[in-house]
Amino acid sequence: MIGIHEFTGCDSVSAFKGKGKSSPVKLMMASNEYTKAFINLGESWIVNTDLKLTLEKFVCDLYGYKGCSSINFCRYNWLRLGSLSDTNLPPNQDSLQKHILRANYQAGINRRSLSNFINAPCPSQHGWKISEGILEVDWMSQDPVPPALIGNVHCKCKNNRCSTGSGSCHSSKLHCNELCLCTECANLSDNAD
């Protein structure tokens, strides 16, 4: 249960919005492939390619794309079918890979918690980064959406939530644009910089 717990969210690893714990556990229990993947999560500090691919397929299933193995394809279909809200959007492959690294690292720490010496590598190569001496989550290394789509992405924030940092554009590290529903927003691209 360590692997599934860390992967679906814990104190040091983010959760998948709106997915909770019970749905992922049921999905894992229904598949020997997924059960084995979560048993292996954290066994090694290095996540092998097969484990990454299985966990990506798991997240596709979690978001309702059974049998799909590309999270970017799931995101594409989600947007293509008119679901332009990012609140229920699956992560992109870049951010999912970093999530897998963080979950694996934390599962590795927990698996070794009864050992006198864990010998854990620096977390900066496992989904975190060190910025000005502070350990921070490394959410992604690529743009959240392809540059060609950025003009079509917009929020439906009310009460100028993007100005306060809690809106969907701000949380996606995007500036609000003329398609957004917020007004007098400090996150507009004209007000940035």
DRENPA-3360 file (N, C-alpha, C; in nm, 2 decimals, always signed):
BEGIN
1 = MIGIHEFT = +0.08/-0.12/+0.00/+0.00/+0.00/+0.00/+0.09/+0.13/+0.00 ~ +0.22/+0.11/+0.03/+0.30/+0.23/+0.03/+0.30/+0.30/-0.11 ~ +0.32/+0.22/-0.21/+0.33/+0.28/-0.35/+0.20/+0.35/-0.39 ~ +0.09/+0.30/-0.37/-0.04/+0.36/-0.41/-0.07/+0.48/-0.32 ~ -0.03/+0.47/-0.20/-0.05/+0.59/-0.11/+0.03/+0.71/-0.15 ~ +0.16/+0.69/-0.18/+0.24/+0.80/-0.22/+0.20/+0.85/-0.35 ~ +0.17/+0.76/-0.45/+0.13/+0.80/-0.58/+0.01/+0.89/-0.59 ~ -0.09/+0.86/-0.50/-0.22/+0.93/-0.51/-0.22/+1.05/-0.41;
9 = GCDSVSAF = -0.11/+1.08/-0.35/-0.10/+1.20/-0.27/-0.08/+1.18/-0.13 ~ +0.02/+1.24/-0.07/+0.06/+1.24/+0.07/+0.12/+1.37/+0.11 ~ +0.18/+1.38/+0.22/+0.23/+1.51/+0.26/+0.33/+1.57/+0.17 ~ +0.41/+1.49/+0.10/+0.52/+1.54/+0.02/+0.50/+1.52/-0.13 ~ +0.39/+1.46/-0.17/+0.36/+1.43/-0.31/+0.22/+1.48/-0.34 ~ +0.20/+1.55/-0.44/+0.06/+1.60/-0.48/-0.03/+1.49/-0.51 ~ -0.16/+1.52/-0.51/-0.27/+1.43/-0.54/-0.32/+1.47/-0.68 ~ -0.40/+1.38/-0.74/-0.47/+1.40/-0.86/-0.60/+1.47/-0.83;
17 = KGKGKSSP = -0.63/+1.59/-0.87/-0.75/+1.66/-0.82/-0.88/+1.58/-0.85 ~ -0.95/+1.57/-0.75/-1.08/+1.50/-0.76/-1.08/+1.35/-0.77 ~ -0.96/+1.29/-0.76/-0.96/+1.14/-0.77/-0.95/+1.07/-0.64 ~ -0.92/+1.14/-0.53/-0.92/+1.08/-0.40/-0.83/+0.95/-0.39 ~ -0.86/+0.87/-0.30/-0.79/+0.74/-0.27/-0.86/+0.62/-0.32 ~ -0.99/+0.62/-0.30/-1.07/+0.49/-0.32/-1.07/+0.45/-0.47 ~ -1.09/+0.55/-0.56/-1.10/+0.51/-0.70/-0.96/+0.45/-0.75 ~ -0.85/+0.52/-0.72/-0.72/+0.46/-0.76/-0.70/+0.32/-0.70;
25 = VKLMMASN = -0.73/+0.30/-0.57/-0.71/+0.17/-0.51/-0.80/+0.06/-0.57 ~ -0.92/+0.10/-0.61/-1.01/+0.00/-0.68/-0.95/-0.04/-0.81 ~ -0.90/+0.07/-0.88/-0.84/+0.04/-1.01/-0.72/-0.04/-1.00 ~ -0.63/-0.02/-0.90/-0.51/-0.10/-0.88/-0.55/-0.24/-0.85 ~ -0.65/-0.26/-0.76/-0.68/-0.40/-0.72/-0.75/-0.48/-0.83 ~ -0.80/-0.41/-0.93/-0.86/-0.49/-1.04/-0.76/-0.53/-1.15 ~ -0.63/-0.50/-1.13/-0.53/-0.53/-1.23/-0.40/-0.58/-1.16 ~ -0.36/-0.70/-1.20/-0.23/-0.75/-1.15/-0.12/-0.66/-1.20;
33 = EYTKAFIN = -0.13/-0.61/-1.32/-0.02/-0.52/-1.37/+0.00/-0.40/-1.28 ~ -0.11/-0.33/-1.25/-0.10/-0.21/-1.16/-0.06/-0.25/-1.02 ~ -0.11/-0.36/-0.97/-0.08/-0.40/-0.83/+0.08/-0.42/-0.83 ~ +0.13/-0.49/-0.92/+0.27/-0.52/-0.93/+0.35/-0.39/-0.94 ~ +0.30/-0.29/-1.02/+0.37/-0.16/-1.04/+0.38/-0.09/-0.90 ~ +0.27/-0.09/-0.83/+0.27/-0.02/-0.70/+0.35/-0.09/-0.59 ~ +0.36/-0.22/-0.61/+0.45/-0.30/-0.52/+0.59/-0.26/-0.54 ~ +0.63/-0.24/-0.67/+0.76/-0.20/-0.71/+0.80/-0.06/-0.69;
41 = LGESWIVN = +0.70/+0.03/-0.67/+0.73/+0.17/-0.65/+0.81/+0.20/-0.53 ~ +0.92/+0.26/-0.54/+1.01/+0.28/-0.42/+1.11/+0.18/-0.39 ~ +1.10/+0.06/-0.46/+1.20/-0.05/-0.44/+1.34/+0.00/-0.47 ~ +1.35/+0.08/-0.58/+1.48/+0.13/-0.63/+1.47/+0.28/-0.64 ~ +1.58/+0.36/-0.62/+1.57/+0.50/-0.63/+1.55/+0.54/-0.78 ~ +1.59/+0.45/-0.87/+1.57/+0.48/-1.02/+1.44/+0.42/-1.06 ~ +1.36/+0.49/-1.14/+1.23/+0.44/-1.19/+1.26/+0.39/-1.33 ~ +1.24/+0.26/-1.35/+1.27/+0.21/-1.49/+1.16/+0.24/-1.58;
49 = TDLKLTLE = +1.19/+0.23/-1.71/+1.09/+0.27/-1.82/+0.96/+0.19/-1.81 ~ +0.97/+0.06/-1.78/+0.85/-0.02/-1.78/+0.75/+0.03/-1.67 ~ +0.81/+0.07/-1.55/+0.73/+0.12/-1.44/+0.67/+0.25/-1.48 ~ +0.74/+0.34/-1.54/+0.69/+0.47/-1.58/+0.57/+0.45/-1.68 ~ +0.59/+0.36/-1.78/+0.49/+0.34/-1.88/+0.36/+0.28/-1.81 ~ +0.38/+0.19/-1.72/+0.26/+0.13/-1.65/+0.19/+0.23/-1.57 ~ +0.26/+0.32/-1.50/+0.20/+0.42/-1.42/+0.13/+0.53/-1.51 ~ +0.18/+0.55/-1.62/+0.12/+0.65/-1.72/-0.01/+0.59/-1.77;
57 = KFVCDLYG = -0.01/+0.46/-1.80/-0.13/+0.39/-1.84/-0.24/+0.39/-1.72 ~ -0.19/+0.37/-1.60/-0.28/+0.37/-1.48/-0.35/+0.51/-1.48 ~ -0.28/+0.62/-1.49/-0.34/+0.75/-1.49/-0.43/+0.77/-1.60 ~ -0.40/+0.72/-1.72/-0.50/+0.73/-1.83/-0.63/+0.66/-1.79 ~ -0.62/+0.54/-1.73/-0.74/+0.46/-1.68/-0.81/+0.54/-1.58 ~ -0.73/+0.60/-1.49/-0.79/+0.68/-1.38/-0.88/+0.80/-1.43 ~ -0.84/+0.85/-1.54/-0.91/+0.96/-1.60/-1.01/+0.92/-1.70 ~ -1.04/+0.79/-1.71/-1.15/+0.74/-1.79/-1.11/+0.69/-1.93;
65 = YKGCSSIN = -0.98/+0.68/-1.96/-0.93/+0.64/-2.09/-0.87/+0.50/-2.08 ~ -0.96/+0.41/-2.06/-0.92/+0.27/-2.04/-0.84/+0.22/-2.17 ~ -0.73/+0.15/-2.15/-0.65/+0.10/-2.26/-0.56/+0.20/-2.32 ~ -0.57/+0.32/-2.29/-0.48/+0.43/-2.35/-0.35/+0.43/-2.27 ~ -0.24/+0.45/-2.34/-0.11/+0.44/-2.27/-0.04/+0.58/-2.28 ~ -0.10/+0.68/-2.34/-0.04/+0.81/-2.36/-0.12/+0.92/-2.29 ~ -0.07/+0.97/-2.18/-0.14/+1.07/-2.11/-0.16/+1.20/-2.19 ~ -0.07/+1.23/-2.28/-0.08/+1.35/-2.37/-0.20/+1.32/-2.46;
73 = FCRYNWLR = -0.22/+1.20/-2.51/-0.33/+1.17/-2.60/-0.46/+1.19/-2.52 ~ -0.46/+1.15/-2.39/-0.58/+1.17/-2.31/-0.61/+1.32/-2.30 ~ -0.51/+1.40/-2.27/-0.53/+1.54/-2.26/-0.58/+1.60/-2.39 ~ -0.53/+1.55/-2.50/-0.57/+1.60/-2.63/-0.72/+1.57/-2.65 ~ -0.76/+1.44/-2.62/-0.90/+1.41/-2.64/-0.99/+1.49/-2.55 ~ -0.94/+1.51/-2.43/-1.02/+1.59/-2.33/-1.05/+1.73/-2.38 ~ -0.95/+1.79/-2.44/-0.96/+1.92/-2.50/-1.04/+1.92/-2.63 ~ -1.02/+1.82/-2.71/-1.08/+1.80/-2.84/-1.23/+1.78/-2.82;
81 = LGSLSDTN = -1.27/+1.72/-2.71/-1.41/+1.70/-2.69/-1.48/+1.82/-2.62 ~ -1.41/+1.92/-2.61/-1.47/+2.05/-2.56/-1.45/+2.07/-2.41 ~ -1.38/+1.99/-2.34/-1.36/+2.01/-2.20/-1.24/+2.11/-2.18 ~ -1.26/+2.24/-2.19/-1.15/+2.33/-2.19/-1.11/+2.37/-2.05 ~ -1.19/+2.33/-1.95/-1.15/+2.36/-1.81/-1.03/+2.28/-1.77 ~ -0.94/+2.34/-1.71/-0.82/+2.27/-1.67/-0.84/+2.20/-1.53 ~ -0.95/+2.22/-1.47/-0.97/+2.17/-1.33/-0.97/+2.02/-1.32 ~ -1.02/+1.95/-1.43/-1.03/+1.81/-1.43/-0.94/+1.75/-1.54;
89 = LPPNQDSL = -0.86/+1.82/-1.59/-0.77/+1.78/-1.70/-0.66/+1.69/-1.64 ~ -0.63/+1.58/-1.71/-0.51/+1.50/-1.66/-0.38/+1.57/-1.67 ~ -0.28/+1.54/-1.60/-0.15/+1.61/-1.61/-0.09/+1.58/-1.75 ~ +0.00/+1.66/-1.79/+0.07/+1.63/-1.91/+0.18/+1.53/-1.88 ~ +0.24/+1.48/-1.98/+0.34/+1.37/-1.96/+0.46/+1.42/-1.88 ~ +0.51/+1.54/-1.91/+0.62/+1.60/-1.84/+0.59/+1.61/-1.69 ~ +0.48/+1.67/-1.65/+0.45/+1.68/-1.51/+0.42/+1.54/-1.45 ~ +0.36/+1.45/-1.52/+0.34/+1.32/-1.47/+0.47/+1.25/-1.44;
97 = QKHILRAN = +0.56/+1.26/-1.53/+0.69/+1.19/-1.51/+0.76/+1.25/-1.38 ~ +0.75/+1.38/-1.36/+0.81/+1.43/-1.23/+0.73/+1.39/-1.11 ~ +0.60/+1.37/-1.13/+0.51/+1.32/-1.02/+0.56/+1.18/-0.98 ~ +0.58/+1.09/-1.09/+0.62/+0.96/-1.07/+0.76/+0.95/-0.99 ~ +0.85/+1.04/-1.03/+0.98/+1.05/-0.96/+0.96/+1.08/-0.81 ~ +0.87/+1.18/-0.78/+0.85/+1.22/-0.64/+0.78/+1.11/-0.56 ~ +0.68/+1.04/-0.62/+0.62/+0.93/-0.55/+0.71/+0.82/-0.53 ~ +0.80/+0.79/-0.63/+0.89/+0.68/-0.61/+0.99/+0.71/-0.50;
105 = YQAGINRR = +1.04/+0.84/-0.50/+1.14/+0.88/-0.40/+1.07/+0.87/-0.26 ~ +0.95/+0.92/-0.24/+0.89/+0.92/-0.11/+0.86/+0.77/-0.07 ~ +0.81/+0.69/-0.16/+0.79/+0.55/-0.13/+0.92/+0.48/-0.09 ~ +1.03/+0.52/-0.16/+1.16/+0.47/-0.12/+1.20/+0.50/+0.02 ~ +1.17/+0.63/+0.06/+1.20/+0.67/+0.20/+1.12/+0.59/+0.30 ~ +0.99/+0.58/+0.27/+0.90/+0.51/+0.36/+0.93/+0.36/+0.37 ~ +0.97/+0.30/+0.25/+1.01/+0.15/+0.26/+1.13/+0.13/+0.34 ~ +1.22/+0.23/+0.35/+1.34/+0.21/+0.43/+1.33/+0.28/+0.57;
113 = SLSNFINA = +1.22/+0.31/+0.61/+1.20/+0.39/+0.73/+1.25/+0.32/+0.86 ~ +1.25/+0.19/+0.86/+1.30/+0.11/+0.97/+1.45/+0.08/+0.97 ~ +1.51/+0.12/+0.86/+1.66/+0.10/+0.85/+1.73/+0.21/+0.93 ~ +1.85/+0.17/+0.98/+1.93/+0.27/+1.05/+1.98/+0.38/+0.96 ~ +2.02/+0.34/+0.84/+2.07/+0.44/+0.74/+2.00/+0.42/+0.61 ~ +1.93/+0.52/+0.56/+1.85/+0.51/+0.44/+1.94/+0.52/+0.31 ~ +2.04/+0.61/+0.32/+2.13/+0.63/+0.20/+2.05/+0.68/+0.08 ~ +1.96/+0.78/+0.11/+1.88/+0.83/+0.00/+1.96/+0.93/-0.08;
121 = PCPSQHGW = +1.94/+0.93/-0.21/+2.01/+1.03/-0.30/+1.94/+1.17/-0.28 ~ +2.00/+1.27/-0.33/+1.95/+1.41/-0.32/+1.81/+1.41/-0.39 ~ +1.71/+1.47/-0.33/+1.58/+1.47/-0.40/+1.57/+1.56/-0.52 ~ +1.68/+1.64/-0.54/+1.67/+1.73/-0.66/+1.67/+1.66/-0.79 ~ +1.71/+1.54/-0.80/+1.70/+1.46/-0.92/+1.58/+1.37/-0.92 ~ +1.49/+1.39/-0.83/+1.37/+1.30/-0.82/+1.24/+1.38/-0.81 ~ +1.22/+1.48/-0.89/+1.10/+1.56/-0.90/+1.09/+1.68/-0.81 ~ +1.20/+1.71/-0.75/+1.22/+1.84/-0.68/+1.34/+1.92/-0.73;
129 = KISEGILE = +1.35/+2.04/-0.70/+1.46/+2.12/-0.73/+1.50/+2.21/-0.62 ~ +1.63/+2.25/-0.62/+1.68/+2.34/-0.51/+1.69/+2.47/-0.57 ~ +1.62/+2.57/-0.51/+1.62/+2.71/-0.56/+1.66/+2.80/-0.45 ~ +1.77/+2.87/-0.46/+1.82/+2.95/-0.36/+1.83/+2.88/-0.22 ~ +1.87/+2.76/-0.23/+1.90/+2.68/-0.11/+1.77/+2.62/-0.05 ~ +1.66/+2.63/-0.12/+1.53/+2.58/-0.07/+1.48/+2.47/-0.16 ~ +1.44/+2.36/-0.10/+1.38/+2.25/-0.18/+1.24/+2.28/-0.22 ~ +1.22/+2.27/-0.35/+1.08/+2.31/-0.41/+1.04/+2.19/-0.50;
137 = VDWMSQDP = +0.91/+2.18/-0.52/+0.86/+2.09/-0.62/+0.89/+2.14/-0.76 ~ +0.94/+2.05/-0.84/+0.97/+2.08/-0.98/+0.85/+2.03/-1.06 ~ +0.75/+2.11/-1.08/+0.63/+2.07/-1.14/+0.64/+2.03/-1.28 ~ +0.72/+2.10/-1.36/+0.73/+2.07/-1.50/+0.85/+2.14/-1.56 ~ +0.90/+2.09/-1.67/+1.01/+2.15/-1.74/+0.97/+2.20/-1.88 ~ +0.85/+2.17/-1.92/+0.80/+2.22/-2.05/+0.68/+2.31/-2.02 ~ +0.63/+2.38/-2.13/+0.51/+2.46/-2.12/+0.39/+2.37/-2.08 ~ +0.30/+2.43/-2.00/+0.18/+2.35/-1.96/+0.09/+2.31/-2.08;
145 = VPPALIGN = +0.09/+2.39/-2.18/+0.02/+2.36/-2.31/+0.10/+2.40/-2.43 ~ +0.08/+2.34/-2.54/+0.16/+2.39/-2.66/+0.14/+2.54/-2.68 ~ +0.24/+2.61/-2.72/+0.23/+2.75/-2.74/+0.12/+2.79/-2.84 ~ +0.09/+2.71/-2.94/-0.02/+2.74/-3.03/-0.16/+2.74/-2.97 ~ -0.17/+2.67/-2.85/-0.30/+2.67/-2.79/-0.32/+2.77/-2.68 ~ -0.21/+2.83/-2.64/-0.22/+2.92/-2.52/-0.32/+3.03/-2.54 ~ -0.34/+3.08/-2.66/-0.44/+3.19/-2.69/-0.58/+3.14/-2.67 ~ -0.60/+3.01/-2.67/-0.74/+2.95/-2.66/-0.77/+2.91/-2.52;
153 = VHCKCKNN = -0.67/+2.91/-2.43/-0.69/+2.87/-2.29/-0.74/+2.99/-2.21 ~ -0.84/+2.97/-2.13/-0.89/+3.08/-2.05/-0.96/+3.02/-1.93 ~ -0.97/+3.11/-1.83/-1.03/+3.07/-1.70/-1.17/+3.12/-1.69 ~ -1.24/+3.06/-1.60/-1.38/+3.10/-1.57/-1.39/+3.16/-1.42 ~ -1.28/+3.22/-1.38/-1.27/+3.26/-1.25/-1.36/+3.37/-1.21 ~ -1.41/+3.37/-1.09/-1.50/+3.48/-1.04/-1.43/+3.54/-0.93 ~ -1.46/+3.67/-0.91/-1.40/+3.74/-0.80/-1.25/+3.76/-0.81 ~ -1.20/+3.76/-0.93/-1.06/+3.78/-0.96/-0.97/+3.69/-0.89;
161 = RCSTGSGS = -1.00/+3.56/-0.88/-0.92/+3.46/-0.81/-0.78/+3.45/-0.87 ~ -0.76/+3.48/-1.00/-0.63/+3.47/-1.06/-0.54/+3.57/-1.01 ~ -0.59/+3.69/-0.96/-0.51/+3.79/-0.90/-0.46/+3.75/-0.77 ~ -0.53/+3.66/-0.70/-0.48/+3.62/-0.57/-0.40/+3.49/-0.57 ~ -0.39/+3.43/-0.69/-0.30/+3.31/-0.71/-0.38/+3.18/-0.70 ~ -0.51/+3.19/-0.68/-0.59/+3.06/-0.67/-0.67/+3.03/-0.79 ~ -0.66/+3.11/-0.90/-0.73/+3.09/-1.02/-0.66/+2.99/-1.11 ~ -0.73/+2.94/-1.21/-0.68/+2.83/-1.29/-0.57/+2.88/-1.38;
169 = CHSSKLHC = -0.58/+3.00/-1.44/-0.47/+3.06/-1.52/-0.34/+3.07/-1.44 ~ -0.36/+3.14/-1.32/-0.24/+3.16/-1.24/-0.17/+3.03/-1.19 ~ -0.26/+2.93/-1.16/-0.20/+2.81/-1.11/-0.13/+2.73/-1.22 ~ -0.17/+2.76/-1.35/-0.11/+2.70/-1.47/+0.01/+2.78/-1.52 ~ +0.04/+2.88/-1.44/+0.15/+2.97/-1.48/+0.13/+3.04/-1.61 ~ +0.00/+3.08/-1.64/-0.04/+3.15/-1.76/-0.10/+3.28/-1.72 ~ -0.09/+3.38/-1.81/-0.15/+3.51/-1.79/-0.30/+3.50/-1.83 ~ -0.39/+3.57/-1.77/-0.52/+3.57/-1.81/-0.52/+3.65/-1.95;
177 = NELCLCTE = -0.62/+3.62/-2.03/-0.63/+3.69/-2.16/-0.78/+3.74/-2.18 ~ -0.80/+3.80/-2.30/-0.93/+3.85/-2.32/-1.05/+3.75/-2.32 ~ -1.02/+3.62/-2.33/-1.12/+3.52/-2.33/-1.16/+3.48/-2.18 ~ -1.08/+3.52/-2.09/-1.11/+3.49/-1.95/-1.23/+3.57/-1.90 ~ -1.30/+3.51/-1.80/-1.42/+3.58/-1.74/-1.39/+3.67/-1.63 ~ -1.26/+3.67/-1.58/-1.23/+3.76/-1.47/-1.22/+3.90/-1.51 ~ -1.25/+4.00/-1.42/-1.24/+4.14/-1.46/-1.14/+4.21/-1.36 ~ -1.08/+4.32/-1.41/-0.99/+4.39/-1.32/-0.89/+4.29/-1.26;
185 = CANLSDNA = -0.83/+4.21/-1.34/-0.74/+4.10/-1.29/-0.60/+4.14/-1.30 ~ -0.52/+4.12/-1.19/-0.38/+4.16/-1.19/-0.30/+4.05/-1.26 ~ -0.36/+3.94/-1.31/-0.29/+3.84/-1.38/-0.29/+3.86/-1.54 ~ -0.35/+3.97/-1.58/-0.36/+3.99/-1.73/-0.22/+4.01/-1.78 ~ -0.20/+3.97/-1.91/-0.06/+3.98/-1.97/-0.02/+4.13/-1.98 ~ -0.11/+4.22/-1.99/-0.08/+4.36/-2.00/-0.02/+4.41/-1.86 ~ -0.07/+4.35/-1.76/-0.03/+4.40/-1.62/+0.09/+4.32/-1.57 ~ +0.13/+4.21/-1.64/+0.25/+4.14/-1.60/+0.37/+4.21/-1.63;
193 = D = +0.48/+4.18/-1.56/+0.61/+4.23/-1.58/+0.61/+4.37/-1.53;
% end
